[in-house]
């Protein structure tokens, strides 16, 4: 009975199953509350952020390019307090609508670049690629990908050129970082971490995977806010709360390094040009002194000739022989005295007499072991050679010194070769950093002591100059963005706003509407060619043997590789109807037909024949220059005047020659006389323009340049390069002529004539 009572007073024990259920219920409640809290928190942060992130969160790994964009991805994007934008990635993995099939778009343009081309911070339809399409009416595909640099542009160019065969490839060089990334592939710089592209040095060594990780790390606004809070706690702040613009890591180099290198290269080039200018100035000064030395040397030599000839060869004969008679000289023969009038024939006669006296003097001194005259002759030859060399140097002008090469020079050539291979045109865009465009952009970064970025703009100019040297159209977008300020760039960020994109799109469309400026050939002459000898370099003694020359009343000279033929009036019965070049010649060939004579002056090229017809009053005589092979196996100059049947021309001299004739008569003092006696006396003489040689086509331009100087005017029309008139933009002097020839190339064909290669470029030749 006691035992029953004890058992009835004990409490019953709960069953284990009910305890587990209670705990489970409590856990579910806690978990549900946590989930609800997370959902609420996510909604709160998503609403706060307007479902936008400040970084692209849909990258996928790529072994060659480092990253690509996930096809079909979409997101809202906003940087700080800038406007919200929406990003859509098409099926091909690029921004915007799906691309049409390859080959479906005639004139297709593909634009390559980084986040600036991609358009971070603006909507799909606000990128400069879209603006370019609207302005040009051509299909434009935006192939910009954030994080990409020059190596990726090149790899993507090869891929897209092969796939799509576009008409044009526009590569945008972002000067924030592309100069540093040219040798650093993106796969070494960035890696994908849960959809984000992060710098390789910041990425975790290993990632723990779990269900939902991708959404949590790439799509959750609450979790992103938590991660930013943790990062902010450990972030080191600069003094006074300032932040700096990221201009590259130390391993990539510094922006200033590039500027210093470029400015040093420009300074070196400027120094070279300054030295060349000083050398030319020194050469001009030296030529003046050489003229004095030559005159003194010749006077000493002529004094020896006078003494040896027992004064038969006097000062007057000396001046005549040199072709420098000065004023008309009256000999003192009283009332019956006659003026001794100088003609071309008299000059040649005096020169031959001087030469004969000189040769006798040389033989006489040689027998005595005296070398005084020979030394003077050798000295004159050296002085003349130096003078000729200096004249050629001055005529060649400042040597062509190309601008310094951009750091992208080799890269440009690689892109160009790739585009040429696929038949596409390459266009480059140099995109400046915001603080290069406007110094006030520093304010948004809290930088009060604004660094001066003006010197760094040389990097963009170098790129454009370098590109155009290689025949590549290029645009420096600095001016366009500067005109769009304020508001060309996002707040507290380097990326362009829709306004900035519109400015670049308009500038690029305008650049595509204009071609490359034609490349001007270099100055000077190619090897083997020379400028025409100066007037005082034609020696009156050195006539060449041309059969029929004397009969025709002509004198023929060769100086260097130039031929001059002058047929002048001997008396009033002589007449001249015209002169024409039948064969040979160059643009520097000069033909003059005036009332008193016919003159041909032309370069000679060994082996190339020259044929010219001289129309006299009653007959036609043809000068034929040929080059038969001599006994030594080399071409030999042979010239002859040949009578030609037919009615000679009776053309009137060009009216524009009258000014030249007036100048020539003042300086040359040549006359033709109805009667001339062996002693030099002449009667019924008139001023002669017969010996004038010039290019009549140069009269207008030379008169405009040297209207106040007869001497310089004559030198100009005689193709003396030291008195060449300035050429208008887009044209240059060529072929040893003072005429201006329009520069040409494949993109700039000649309006008339043929584009002929010349000194590294091309010129239009009739």
C-alpha positions in Angstrom: 0.0 0.0 0.0 2.9 2.3 0.8 4.4 1.6 -2.6 1.3 2.6 -4.5 1.1 5.9 -2.6 4.7 6.7 -3.5 4.2 6.1 -7.1 1.1 8.2 -7.3 2.9 11.4 -6.0 5.7 11.4 -8.7 5.5 14.0 -11.8 5.3 12.5 -15.2 8.4 13.1 -17.4 7.9 15.0 -20.8 8.5 13.1 -23.9 11.8 13.9 -25.9 9.8 14.4 -29.2 7.9 17.4 -27.9 11.1 19.2 -26.7 12.7 18.8 -30.2 9.6 20.2 -31.8 9.5 23.2 -29.5 13.2 24.0 -30.3 12.6 23.6 -34.0 9.7 26.0 -33.9 11.7 28.5 -32.0 14.6 28.2 -34.5 12.2 28.6 -37.4 10.8 31.7 -35.8 14.3 33.1 -35.3 15.3 32.2 -38.9 12.1 33.6 -40.3 12.7 36.8 -38.5 16.3 36.9 -39.7 15.2 36.2 -43.3 12.5 38.7 -43.0 14.9 41.2 -41.6 17.4 40.5 -44.4 14.7 40.8 -47.0 13.6 44.1 -45.4 17.2 45.2 -45.2 17.8 44.2 -48.8 14.7 46.0 -49.9 15.7 49.1 -48.0 19.2 49.2 -49.4 18.0 48.3 -52.9 15.5 51.1 -52.7 18.1 53.5 -51.3 20.5 52.6 -54.1 17.7 52.4 -56.7 18.9 48.9 -57.5 22.2 50.5 -58.7 25.8 49.6 -58.1 28.8 51.8 -58.7 30.8 49.0 -60.4 30.0 46.6 -63.2 29.0 43.3 -61.6 28.6 40.9 -64.5 32.2 40.1 -65.6 33.2 36.6 -66.6 36.8 35.3 -66.7 38.6 35.1 -70.0 42.1 33.5 -70.4 43.3 35.9 -73.0 41.5 39.2 -72.2 41.3 38.7 -68.4 37.6 39.4 -68.4 34.6 39.7 -70.7 31.0 40.9 -70.1 28.3 38.3 -69.5 26.0 38.2 -72.5 22.5 39.3 -71.8 23.4 40.9 -68.4 21.7 44.1 -67.3 22.1 46.4 -64.3 21.5 49.9 -63.0 24.6 51.9 -62.5 25.4 55.0 -60.5 28.6 56.6 -59.3 28.2 58.6 -56.2 25.7 61.4 -56.7 25.7 61.2 -60.5 22.6 60.4 -62.5 21.3 56.8 -62.6 22.0 54.9 -65.8 21.0 51.5 -67.1 23.4 49.1 -68.8 22.4 46.3 -71.1 24.8 43.7 -72.5 23.8 42.2 -75.8 24.1 38.6 -76.9 27.6 39.2 -78.2 28.8 40.4 -74.8 29.0 44.2 -75.7 27.0 47.1 -74.6 23.7 48.0 -76.4 21.3 46.2 -78.7 22.2 42.9 -80.3 24.5 43.3 -83.3 23.3 42.4 -86.7 24.8 39.5 -88.6 28.4 40.1 -89.8 28.5 41.7 -93.3 24.9 43.0 -93.0 26.0 46.6 -92.3 27.7 48.5 -95.1 30.2 51.0 -93.8 30.2 49.5 -90.4 32.3 51.2 -87.7 33.6 49.4 -84.6 34.7 51.5 -81.6 37.2 49.9 -79.2 38.3 51.2 -75.8 37.8 50.9 -72.1 35.1 52.2 -69.7 35.1 55.6 -71.4 34.0 54.1 -74.7 31.7 51.6 -72.8 30.1 54.7 -71.3 30.1 54.2 -67.5 27.7 56.7 -66.0 25.5 57.2 -69.1 22.6 55.2 -70.6 23.1 52.9 -73.6 21.9 55.5 -76.1 24.1 58.3 -74.7 27.6 56.9 -75.6 29.6 58.7 -78.2 29.3 55.6 -80.4 25.6 56.1 -80.6 26.1 59.8 -81.2 28.6 59.0 -84.0 26.0 56.7 -85.6 23.4 59.4 -85.5 25.7 62.1 -87.0 27.2 59.9 -89.8 24.3 57.7 -90.7 26.6 54.7 -90.5 26.2 51.6 -88.2 28.5 52.0 -85.2 29.1 49.1 -82.8 30.3 49.9 -79.2 33.0 47.3 -78.3 34.3 49.2 -75.3 34.9 47.0 -72.2 35.8 48.4 -68.8 39.3 47.3 -67.5 40.6 46.8 -71.1 43.9 48.5 -72.2 46.0 48.6 -75.4 46.8 44.8 -75.5 43.1 44.0 -75.3 42.2 46.6 -78.0 44.7 44.8 -80.3 43.4 41.3 -79.5 39.8 42.4 -79.8 40.6 44.2 -83.1 42.0 41.0 -84.5 39.0 39.0 -83.4 36.3 41.5 -84.6 38.1 42.3 -87.9 38.2 38.6 -88.7 34.5 38.0 -87.7 32.8 41.1 -89.0 35.1 42.8 -91.7 34.1 46.3 -90.7 34.9 49.3 -92.9 36.5 51.3 -90.0 38.0 50.6 -86.6 38.1 53.4 -84.1 40.5 52.9 -81.2 40.2 55.2 -78.3 43.4 55.8 -76.2 42.5 56.8 -72.7 45.4 58.9 -71.3 44.4 58.1 -67.7 45.9 54.7 -67.8 46.5 53.3 -71.3 50.0 54.7 -71.5 50.9 52.6 -68.5 48.9 49.5 -69.6 50.4 49.2 -73.1 52.8 46.5 -71.8 50.6 45.0 -69.1 47.8 42.7 -70.3 44.5 42.8 -68.5 44.9 39.2 -67.4 47.9 40.3 -65.3 46.0 43.3 -63.9 42.4 42.1 -63.2 40.6 39.0 -62.1 37.0 38.2 -61.7 35.7 37.9 -58.1 32.0 37.1 -57.8 31.2 39.0 -61.0 33.3 42.0 -60.1 36.6 42.8 -61.9 39.2 43.6 -59.2 42.9 44.3 -59.4 44.9 41.1 -59.3 46.9 42.2 -56.2 43.6 42.8 -54.3 41.9 39.5 -55.2 41.7 36.7 -52.6 43.9 33.7 -53.1 41.0 31.3 -52.6 37.2 31.8 -52.5 34.9 29.6 -50.4 31.9 28.5 -52.5 28.4 28.0 -51.1 24.9 28.1 -52.5 23.8 31.6 -53.3 27.3 33.1 -53.1 27.2 34.7 -56.6 23.9 36.5 -55.8 25.0 37.5 -52.4 28.3 38.9 -53.5 27.2 40.5 -56.8 23.5 41.3 -56.4 22.8 42.0 -52.7 22.8 45.7 -52.0 22.7 45.1 -48.2 25.7 42.8 -48.3 27.5 45.3 -50.6 26.8 48.0 -48.1 28.2 45.8 -45.3 31.4 45.2 -47.3 31.8 48.9 -48.0 31.4 49.7 -44.3 34.1 47.2 -43.4 36.4 48.6 -46.1 35.8 52.2 -44.9 36.8 51.2 -41.4 40.2 50.1 -42.5 40.8 52.7 -45.2 43.7 55.1 -44.6 42.6 58.7 -45.1 44.8 61.4 -46.6 45.5 64.6 -44.6 42.6 67.0 -44.4 40.3 64.4 -45.8 41.7 64.8 -49.4 41.6 62.1 -51.9 43.8 61.7 -54.9 43.0 60.7 -58.5 44.3 57.3 -59.3 46.9 57.9 -62.0 48.4 54.4 -62.0 50.2 52.2 -59.6 53.9 52.5 -59.0 54.5 49.3 -60.8 52.9 50.8 -63.9 54.8 54.0 -63.8 53.8 57.6 -63.1 52.1 60.1 -65.4 54.8 62.6 -64.8 57.4 60.2 -66.1 55.8 60.1 -69.5 55.5 63.9 -69.6 59.2 64.4 -68.7 60.3 61.9 -71.3 58.1 63.5 -74.0 59.2 67.1 -73.1 62.8 66.0 -73.2 62.4 64.5 -76.7 60.7 67.8 -77.9 63.5 69.8 -76.3 66.1 67.7 -78.1 64.3 68.1 -81.4 64.0 71.9 -80.9 67.8 72.0 -80.1 68.5 70.1 -83.3 66.4 72.5 -85.3 68.1 75.5 -83.7 71.5 74.1 -84.5 70.4 73.6 -88.1 69.2 77.2 -88.3 72.5 78.4 -86.8 74.4 76.4 -89.4 72.4 77.9 -92.2 73.0 81.4 -90.9 76.7 80.6 -90.7 76.6 79.3 -94.2 75.0 82.5 -95.5 77.6 84.6 -93.7 80.4 82.3 -95.1 79.1 82.7 -98.7 79.4 86.5 -98.4 83.0 86.1 -97.2 83.7 83.5 -99.9 82.6 86.0 -102.6 85.1 88.5 -101.2 87.9 85.8 -101.1 87.1 84.8 -104.7 87.2 88.3 -105.9 90.5 89.0 -104.2 92.0 85.7 -105.5 90.8 86.4 -109.0 92.2 89.9 -108.9 95.6 88.5 -107.9 95.5 86.0 -110.6 94.5 88.6 -113.2 97.3 90.8 -112.1 99.7 88.0 -112.9 98.0 87.6 -116.3 98.3 91.3 -117.0 102.0 91.4 -116.1 102.7 88.3 -118.2 100.8 89.7 -121.2 102.7 93.0 -120.8 99.4 94.7 -120.0 97.8 93.6 -123.3 95.0 92.2 -121.1 94.0 95.2 -119.0 91.4 95.9 -116.4 88.6 96.5 -118.9 89.3 93.2 -120.6 89.3 91.6 -117.2 85.9 92.9 -116.4 84.6 91.9 -119.8 86.0 88.4 -119.4 84.3 88.0 -116.1 81.0 89.2 -117.5 81.0 92.1 -115.0 81.5 95.1 -117.2 79.9 97.6 -114.9 78.6 100.8 -116.6 79.2 101.4 -120.3 82.7 102.5 -120.7 83.6 105.4 -122.9 87.2 105.3 -124.3 88.9 108.7 -124.5 89.3 109.2 -128.3 88.1 112.8 -128.3 85.2 113.8 -130.6 85.5 110.6 -132.6 85.4 108.3 -129.6 82.8 105.6 -129.7 81.2 103.7 -126.8 82.6 100.2 -126.4 79.4 98.2 -126.1 79.5 94.8 -124.5 77.9 91.9 -126.2 77.7 88.3 -125.4 80.1 87.6 -128.2 82.6 90.2 -126.9 82.5 88.6 -123.4 83.2 85.2 -124.8 86.1 86.6 -126.9 87.6 88.4 -123.9 87.3 85.2 -121.8 89.1 83.2 -124.4 91.9 85.7 -124.6 92.3 85.7 -120.8 92.4 81.9 -120.8 95.1 81.9 -123.5 97.2 84.4 -121.6 96.7 82.3 -118.4 97.8 79.1 -120.1 101.0 80.8 -121.3 101.7 82.1 -117.8 101.2 78.6 -116.3 103.7 77.1 -118.8 106.2 79.8 -118.1 106.0 79.5 -114.3 106.2 75.7 -114.6 109.5 75.9 -116.4 110.8 78.1 -113.6 109.4 76.0 -110.8 107.0 78.8 -109.8 103.6 77.7 -108.6 102.1 81.0 -107.8 99.5 81.1 -110.5 98.7 77.4 -110.1 98.2 77.8 -106.4 95.8 80.7 -107.0 93.9 78.5 -109.5 93.7 75.6 -107.0 92.6 78.0 -104.3 89.8 79.4 -106.5 88.7 75.8 -107.2 88.5 75.1 -103.5 86.7 78.3 -102.8 84.2 77.6 -105.6 83.6 74.1 -104.4 83.0 75.3 -100.8 80.7 78.0 -102.2 78.8 75.5 -104.2 78.4 73.1 -101.3 77.2 75.9 -99.0 74.7 77.0 -101.6 73.4 73.5 -101.9 73.1 73.3 -98.1 71.2 76.6 -97.9 69.0 75.5 -100.8 68.1 72.3 -99.0 67.0 74.4 -96.0 66.3 73.1 -92.5 66.5 69.3 -92.5 63.3 67.5 -92.1 63.2 66.5 -88.4 60.1 64.4 -87.6 58.4 65.1 -84.3 59.3 62.8 -81.4 57.6 59.4 -81.4 54.7 58.7 -79.1 55.0 55.9 -76.6 52.3 54.3 -78.9 54.4 54.5 -82.1 55.0 50.7 -82.4 51.5 50.0 -81.2 50.0 52.2 -83.9 51.9 50.4 -86.6 50.6 47.0 -85.3 47.0 48.3 -85.4 47.5 49.7 -88.9 49.0 46.5 -90.2 46.1 44.6 -88.8 43.6 46.9 -90.4 45.4 46.9 -93.7 45.3 43.1 -93.7 41.5 43.2 -93.3 40.8 46.2 -95.5 39.6 48.4 -92.7 40.5 52.0 -92.0 42.1 52.7 -88.7 41.1 55.9 -86.7 42.6 56.9 -83.4 41.0 59.0 -80.7 43.3 60.6 -78.0 41.1 61.0 -74.9 42.4 63.3 -72.1 41.9 63.0 -68.4 39.3 65.4 -67.0 42.0 67.5 -65.2 43.9 67.9 -68.4 40.8 69.4 -70.0 40.0 71.9 -67.2 41.9 72.6 -64.0 38.7 73.2 -62.2 38.0 69.5 -62.3 40.5 69.1 -59.5 37.9 70.7 -57.1 35.6 67.7 -57.2 38.4 65.6 -55.8 39.1 68.0 -53.0 42.5 68.9 -54.3 43.1 72.6 -53.5 46.6 72.8 -54.8 45.8 72.2 -58.5 48.7 70.5 -60.4 49.3 72.1 -63.8 48.5 69.5 -66.4 49.1 71.7 -69.5 52.5 70.2 -70.2 51.0 66.7 -70.2 48.9 67.5 -73.3 52.1 67.0 -75.3 51.4 63.3 -75.0 48.1 63.6 -76.9 49.7 65.8 -79.5 52.5 63.3 -80.0 49.9 60.5 -80.5 48.0 62.4 -83.1 51.2 63.6 -84.9 52.6 60.1 -84.8 49.4 58.5 -86.1 49.2 61.0 -89.0 52.9 60.3 -89.9 51.7 56.7 -90.5 48.7 57.9 -92.6 46.2 57.2 -89.8 43.4 59.7 -89.1 43.5 60.8 -85.5 41.5 63.1 -83.2 42.7 64.9 -80.0 39.4 65.2 -78.1 40.7 67.8 -75.7 39.3 70.9 -77.5 35.9 69.3 -77.9 35.6 68.4 -74.3 37.0 71.8 -73.2 34.2 73.5 -75.2 31.7 71.2 -73.4 32.8 72.3 -70.0 31.4 72.7 -67.4 29.6 69.4 -67.2 31.7 67.2 -69.6 32.7 64.8 -66.8 30.9 63.1 -63.9 31.0 64.5 -60.4 34.0 63.1 -58.4 34.9 60.8 -61.3 36.9 60.8 -64.5 34.2 59.4 -66.8 32.4 61.5 -69.3 28.8 62.7 -68.9 26.2 62.4 -71.7 27.3 66.0 -72.6 30.9 64.9 -72.8 30.0 61.9 -75.0 28.0 64.1 -77.3 31.0 66.5 -77.7 33.4 63.6 -78.5 30.8 62.1 -80.9 30.4 65.4 -82.8 34.2 66.0 -83.0 34.8 62.5 -84.2 32.1 62.8 -86.9 33.6 66.0 -88.1 37.1 64.4 -88.2 35.7 61.5 -90.2 34.3 64.0 -92.7 37.8 65.3 -93.4 40.7 63.4 -94.6 44.3 63.4 -93.5 46.3 66.5 -94.3 48.5 65.6 -97.3 52.0 64.6 -96.2 54.5 67.2 -97.6 57.7 65.8 -99.1 61.0 66.7 -97.6 63.1 69.6 -98.8 66.3 69.6 -100.9 67.1 67.3 -103.8 67.6 63.5 -104.2 71.1 62.3 -104.7 72.3 62.8 -108.3 70.4 66.1 -108.8 71.6 69.6 -108.3 70.2 73.1 -108.4 70.8 75.3 -111.4 74.2 77.1 -111.2 74.0 80.7 -110.1 74.5 83.4 -112.7 78.1 83.9 -111.7 78.8 80.2 -111.8 78.4 79.9 -115.5 81.9 80.2 -116.9 82.0 82.2 -120.1 85.0 80.2 -121.3 83.5 76.7 -121.1 81.5 76.2 -124.3 80.9 72.6 -125.4 81.3 71.3 -128.9 77.9 71.2 -130.5 77.9 70.8 -134.3 76.1 73.6 -136.1 76.1 75.8 -133.0 78.2 78.6 -134.5 76.2 78.5 -137.8 73.0 78.9 -135.8 74.5 81.8 -133.9 74.2 80.0 -130.6 76.5 79.4 -127.6 76.3 76.1 -125.7 77.5 75.6 -122.2 77.5 72.8 -119.6 78.0 73.5 -116.0 77.8 70.5 -113.7 74.7 68.6 -114.9 73.0 71.6 -116.5 73.0 72.6 -120.1 72.4 76.2 -121.4 72.0 77.2 -125.0 71.7 80.8 -126.0 70.9 82.0 -129.5 71.1 85.8 -129.6 70.5 88.5 -132.2 73.7 89.5 -134.2 72.1 92.2 -136.3 68.7 93.6 -137.3 68.1 90.9 -139.8 67.9 88.2 -137.2 64.4 87.2 -136.0 63.0 84.6 -133.6 59.7 82.8 -133.8 59.6 80.4 -130.9 61.3 77.6 -128.9 59.7 74.3 -128.0 60.9 71.2 -126.1 60.2 68.1 -128.1 61.9 65.5 -126.0 63.4 65.3 -122.5 63.5 68.0 -119.9 62.2 68.3 -116.4 59.9 70.8 -114.6 63.1 72.9 -114.0 63.7 73.2 -117.7 63.6 76.9 -118.8 62.6 78.1 -122.3 62.7 81.8 -123.2 61.6 83.3 -126.5 62.1 87.1 -126.6 62.6 89.7 -129.2 66.4 89.3 -129.2 66.9 85.6 -128.8 66.1 82.0 -127.7 67.4 80.4 -124.6 67.2 76.8 -123.3 68.4 75.9 -119.8 67.8 72.4 -118.6 69.1 69.7 -116.3 71.0 66.9 -118.1 70.6 63.2 -117.1 73.3 60.9 -118.6 71.6 58.6 -121.1 68.4 60.6 -121.5 68.1 62.4 -124.8 67.0 66.1 -125.2 65.5 67.5 -128.3 64.5 71.2 -128.7 63.4 73.1 -131.8 64.6 76.7 -132.3 62.4 78.6 -134.7 64.4 81.4 -136.4 62.9 83.9 -138.8 63.6 81.8 -141.9 64.4 78.3 -140.7 64.0 75.7 -138.0 67.0 74.2 -136.3 66.7 71.3 -133.9 69.1 70.8 -131.1 69.6 67.1 -130.5 71.5 65.8 -127.4 72.3 62.1 -127.5 74.4 59.8 -125.4 76.2 57.2 -127.6 78.4 54.7 -125.7 82.1 55.6 -126.1 85.1 53.3 -126.3 85.2 53.1 -122.5 81.7 51.7 -122.4 80.2 54.8 -120.9 77.6 57.2 -122.4 79.1 60.2 -124.0 77.5 63.6 -124.6 77.0 64.5 -128.3 75.1 67.6 -129.3 74.2 68.9 -132.8 72.0 71.5 -134.5 70.1 69.9 -137.4 68.2 71.9 -140.0 64.5 70.8 -140.0 62.2 71.3 -143.0 59.0 73.2 -142.5 57.6 76.7 -141.9 59.0 78.2 -138.7 56.7 79.6 -136.1 56.3 83.4 -135.9 55.0 83.7 -132.4 55.3 86.9 -130.5 57.3 86.9 -127.3 55.2 86.6 -124.1 54.1 90.1 -122.9 55.1 89.2 -119.3 58.8 88.9 -120.3 59.0 92.7 -120.7 59.7 93.2 -117.0 62.3 90.6 -117.0 64.0 92.0 -120.1 64.2 95.4 -118.4 65.9 93.9 -115.4 68.2 91.9 -117.6 69.3 94.8 -119.6 70.1 96.8 -116.5 72.3 94.1 -115.0 73.8 92.3 -118.0 74.3 95.3 -120.3 74.2 93.3 -123.5 73.7 95.0 -126.8 73.3 94.0 -130.4 74.8 96.4 -133.0 74.4 96.8 -136.7 78.2 97.3 -137.0 80.8 95.9 -134.7 84.6 96.1 -135.4 87.3 93.7 -134.1 88.7 96.4 -131.8 85.4 96.5 -130.0 84.0 99.7 -131.5 80.3 99.4 -132.5 77.7 101.5 -134.2 73.9 101.8 -134.1 73.6 99.6 -131.0 70.5 98.7 -129.0 70.0 97.1 -125.7 69.6 93.3 -125.9 67.6 90.8 -123.9 68.8 87.9 -126.0 70.8 86.2 -123.3 68.0 86.1 -120.8 67.3 82.7 -119.3 64.4 82.1 -117.0 61.1 80.2 -116.5 58.3 82.5 -117.7 55.8 80.5 -115.6 57.5 81.9 -112.4 57.1 85.6 -113.4 53.9 86.2 -111.4 55.0 84.6 -108.2 58.5 85.9 -108.3 57.4 89.5 -109.1 55.0 89.3 -106.1 57.9 88.3 -103.9 60.7 90.5 -105.3 59.2 93.4 -107.1 61.6 95.8 -105.5 64.8 94.1 -106.7 65.7 93.3 -110.3 68.6 91.1 -109.2 66.5 88.9 -106.8 63.6 88.8 -109.3 65.9 87.4 -112.0 67.4 84.9 -109.6 63.9 83.8 -108.7 62.8 83.2 -112.2 66.1 81.5 -113.0 65.3 78.8 -110.3 67.9 80.0 -107.9 66.7 78.2 -104.7 68.1 80.9 -102.5 65.4 83.3 -103.9 62.5 80.8 -104.1 59.1 82.4 -103.3 57.0 80.9 -100.6 54.5 78.2 -101.6 50.9 78.1 -100.4 49.7 75.5 -97.9 49.7 72.0 -99.3 52.4 72.6 -101.9 56.2 72.6 -102.1 59.1 73.3 -104.3 60.4 70.3 -106.2 62.5 69.1 -109.2 65.1 71.9 -108.6 62.4 74.4 -109.7 61.1 77.5 -107.9 57.6 76.6 -109.0 55.2 75.3 -106.4 53.8 71.7 -106.8 50.7 70.5 -105.1 51.5 67.6 -102.7 49.5 64.4 -103.3 49.0 60.9 -102.1 46.5 58.1 -102.4 43.9 60.1 -100.3 44.7 63.4 -102.1 44.8 62.7 -105.9 46.0 65.4 -108.3 43.4 67.8 -109.7 45.5 67.6 -112.9 48.7 65.9 -113.8 50.3 62.8 -112.3 51.2 62.1 -108.6 55.0 61.6 -108.8 57.1 60.4 -105.9 59.4 63.1 -104.5 61.5 63.2 -101.4 59.4 60.8 -99.2 56.1 62.1 -100.5 54.4 62.9 -103.8 53.8 66.0 -105.9 51.5 66.6 -108.9 53.5 66.9 -112.1 52.0 67.9 -115.4 
